[in-house]
Amino acid sequence: MRHTVPRRGRMRRYRRRARRGAYGGNAGRNHMERPARGGTRRACPCASRAGKGERKMIYTDQHIHCQCSPDSHTPLREMAAAARDHGMSAVCFTDHIDMDFGNLGDLRWEARKDILRAAWADVRANPVEGITVRCGIELGEANHDPAAAKEAALEPGLDFVLGSLHNLRGKPDFYEYPYTSEAQCAQLNREYLAELLELTEFPYFDTMAHIGYTSRYMHRDGFSAEITAEAYRNELAAVYEALIAQGRGIEINVSGLRTGHTSYPNASALALYYDLGGEIITLGSDAHTPEDASIGIREGAELLRTIGFRYYTVFEQRKPTFLSLE
């Protein structure tokens, strides 16, 4: 079940900068109350092991791909069924819309909208048994072409928009980048964080995806240039503070947990977000195959609990709802 936000003690309200209509007419984002914060950070037993009389946690994956993304070959319905079989009560498909051309070809809204609309219409007309399916997009590099990105983000009927950055302006995707040294990786991380701060000026996404995306591929190529709170505190804080002031949030992307790496952001960067007052946070597997569908979501939820979060966020019709992590 969904849990409305409890009112305990002194409650503050989210500051909203979005104007009416900025989220496709869903003004209900305004004046959403924050959930009460957790106390000190603590190690918590996984809610999936709840005993008799205890509440069992609801798991939702808000970042998953199907064959509507060129880097996945699995039909939407098959991916949704796999997520259901891996314990999810709901998923939100966030297939790629990017402003820059890359190795995946033309991912702009104009080129992809008919494919996406057809898939969304089909799953809405013929629901997948045993799981709620929502429809969103992963909107990449919106700061590179804000006008085109805005058109995609304001598509009627979207449940959720992730804002992401896969490449620096005029540079290849970090997936393809030729990494040569720790010093080069550190410089790229600084440039990446500077562009994330620029991306916060684009007001039409809900949460920022996989902060630390660069380190996914630096680690793959043998480098250890992690975006930690210790190494990049000022840069991370600037991004977080901008999002918090706008009433938006971040994602914990658990894809790295499947490869023995880390979540994006990693634990120290997530703790900084919490310490700065961040509340809105979504869980995403970033899976592209049925085998990976929603794998790591439980571990991501456990990490959030350990840091001190008591709720995570899901979006429907661009409106946030808080679900208990306990």
Residue, then its C-alpha position, 0 to 999 in steps of 0.5 A: m500500500r502507499h503511505t501518505v506522509p505522516r505529520r509528526g512534530r514540526m513539518r516543513r514544506y517543500r519549496r517549489r519553483a515550478r510554475r503551474g503547467a510546468y509538469g504537463g499541467n500537474a500542479g499537484r507537485n506544489h505544497m507536497e509535505r516532507p516526510a519526517r526525517g529519520g534519526t541517526r544513521r542505523a543498520c536496519p534489517c531488510a523489510s522483505r524479511a518482515g515477520k508476522g504482524e510487521r509491514k512488508m516493504i513495497y519495492t518499485d523500480q523507477h528506471i528500467h529500459c525495454q526495446c524502445s531504447p536501442d540498447s535493449h532488445t527485450p519487449l516492454r511486457e517481458m521486462a515488466a514480467a521479469a521485474r514482477d518475478h523479481g519482487m517489484s510491485a511497480v516499474c516505470f519504463t524510462d527509455h532514452i531520449d537524448m539531445d546528442f547523437g552518439n553510438l546509439g543513433d538519433l535518440r531525439w524526441e522527434a525520432r523516437k516519439d511514435i515508437l514510445r507512444a505506441a508502446w505506452a498505449d499498448v501497455r495501458a490498454n493491456p496491463v501486465e498481470g501482477i505489476t503496475v507499469r508506468c511510463g516515463i523517459e530518461l531525458g539525456e543532455a537537456n542542457h545541450d538543447p533545452a527547447a527540444a528537451k522541453e517538448a519531450a518532457l511536457e509530453p502528455g501522460l508521462d508519469f516520470v522524467l529522469g534527467s541525465l547526462h551521458n556526455l559532456r558537450g561536444k564529447p563522446d559518451f562516457y561509455e566510449y571515452p578513452y581513459t588514460s590516467e587518474a588525473q584525467c578521470a578527476q578532471l572529467n569528473r569535475e567537468y561532469l559535475a559542472e554540467l550537472l549543475e548546469l542541468t539543474e537550470f532545466p526545470y522539466f525533469d523530476t529527479m537527476a539520474h545516476i550521479g557518478y555515471t562517469s565512474r561506472y566506466m572509469h572503474r571498468d577501465g581500471f581507474s578508481a576516480e570515484i565521485t565521493a563526498e570527500a573528494y568532490r564535496n563542494e561540487l556535489a553540494a552545489v548540485y544537491e542544494a539546487l535540486i532541493a531548493q527546486g523541490r526536486g530530487i535524485e536517483i539511487n541507481v543500483s546498476g553498479l551493485r550488479t557488477g561489484h562496483t557501487s551505486y550511483p551516487n555512492a554511499s558517501a555522496l548519498a549521505l551528503y544529500y541526506d545531510l543537506g536535507g534531501e528528501i526526494i529519492t527514487l530507486g532505479s535498476d537501469a536494467h536493459t535485460p530480463e536477467d537484470a530487471s530490478i536486481g539491486i533494488r532491495e540492496g539500494a533500499e537497504l543502503l538508504r535505510t542505513i544512511g537514515f532515509r525513512y521513505y523513497t519516492v515514486f512518481e505517477q502523473r509527475k506527482p511524487t508519493f512517498l513509500s516507506l523504507e521500513 
